[in-house]
Amino acid sequence: RVDALYFFLVAIAAFFSLLIAGLIVYYAVKYRRRAPDAVGTVVHGGIVLEIAWTVIPLLISMVIFVWGASVFFAMSRPPEETMNVYVVGKQWMWKFQHLDGEREINELHVPVGRAVKLIMTSEDVIHDVFVPAFRVKADVLPGRYTHIWFQPTKPGRYHLFCAEYCGTRHSGMIGEVVVMEPSDYQAWLSGGAPEGSLASAGEKLFADLACNTCHRPEAQSRGPVLQGLFGKTVTLQTGETVVADEAYIRESILNPSAKVTAGFQPIMPTFQGLVSEEQLLELIEYVKSLR
C-alpha cells in the first residue's frame, strides 16, 4: 500500500511536470513575437480555465489525503493478534526481548507471515527504528513507549537502521531483521532463553523488590489490585481516568505519585534508578499476565 501511494505521487508529479513543460514550450513558440511592431492579443482571463486549475488540483489533493490517511491509520493500528517484541535503544545498539525470554542484540528473529509488533523505548537519547524493506519507521523515545508493526511475507535478512542522529557512532547503530520459516523460527527459539519468559522473570523481580507486600490479590491490600489491571480504565484521586497500558505501568513504577489510584494513599516509593529498562519490561509483562 505504501509503494502504491508512492508511485501514484511520482506519476502525478511526472505527468504535471511534463504537461507544464510542454505547454511552456508550445505557447512560447505559438505566441512568439513575429514582427518588431506586432501587438499581441490581450487576454482578460477565462472563468472555465480558472475553475479547472482550481478544482482539478483540489480533487487530486483530496485523493492523496484520503489515500494517505487510510495507509497511515492501517500502519498505526496493529491487528489484535500480534507477536510482541520489546525494543530498547541505547547508544549505540538495539536490544530486543521476546516475551518468552529470548534476548538479542542488533538482530531480531521473526517468523514469516506473522504480524510483529515492536514496543520501543530508549535508555538515553532519541533513536529511530527504520526498516526500509518493511516500509516502517518510528521514533524511539526515552521515558515513553512507541510502537510499530509489520508482517513479513518473504524469508530473508533485512537491514535495520537508526534514522535519528544519536551521537558520534550513530552510523554504526545498525542491525538486521531475520525472517524465518515458522518451523525454523521455532527451532531457533527453542535453543535459548533457559531463564524463562519475561513474565516469569518479572514475577521473580516483583517478589525480590517486595512489591507483593502491598499489591495483593485481596481488595483490602495497601496498593491497588493488579489482577486484570492491564487494559482497564483506572480512576485517579483527581477524578480523572486513564487506561492502564504499558506507559501507565511504567510511570507508576518510576513516579508512583504522578497518578494515584482513587481510594489509595501515595505511599509507594519510587523505583527510579533502581530498575533498568529491561527490568521495567519484565515487570510490565508480569502485570499483563495477571488475569
C-alpha angles and dihedrals in degrees: 000000000000092000092048091054091045094052090046090056091047091049093049092048093047093047096051093040090055092041094052093044090049093049091049091054093042096051093040088059097038096049099034117139106269101183135016092247097038117129118208125228113271111233118198097189135266127249093208092053093047092050091048096052090047101044098041095054089044092054092046091049091051091050090051092047096049093043093046093047092051091051091047094050091047090052092045097051114063120204120265094253110054136148103243120214124179118224126197118189118207134166102300114350144059119237118198126193122191118207092245090059102263111142129199137181120214091342130082123192117202135164121251117253095021122116108239123199119198115206104197141192137157132235096206127357136004113290130174129219112218125176105176095190091058095041092234129133133159140159119258107213133194113244094013140077123233128173144202131180138203139174113216115213102186131048116241145092118290129191120248119197140184103238098187121076104248106167144301096321096042093121090058095053095101136129145165138251108216111204113199139180110266093250092049090047092053090049090051091046094051091056096069148028099071089167093068135239128331090251093054091048088050091051091055092046090047089058094041090055090048091238089141091067090074104020101064129156090247118095090228094063121124092244133043117284109256099197108111092359100124114096095010128116113256123203114219132209089257091059092250122125130222135182114246098235131144093281092052093050091047092051091046090056097045100033107017095169093060096079113015117189115242112262095028134093123237094249099127114111121228120258093200107142093008098084129043126227089259091053090049089056090050091052091047092052090048091053090047090053094056106099 
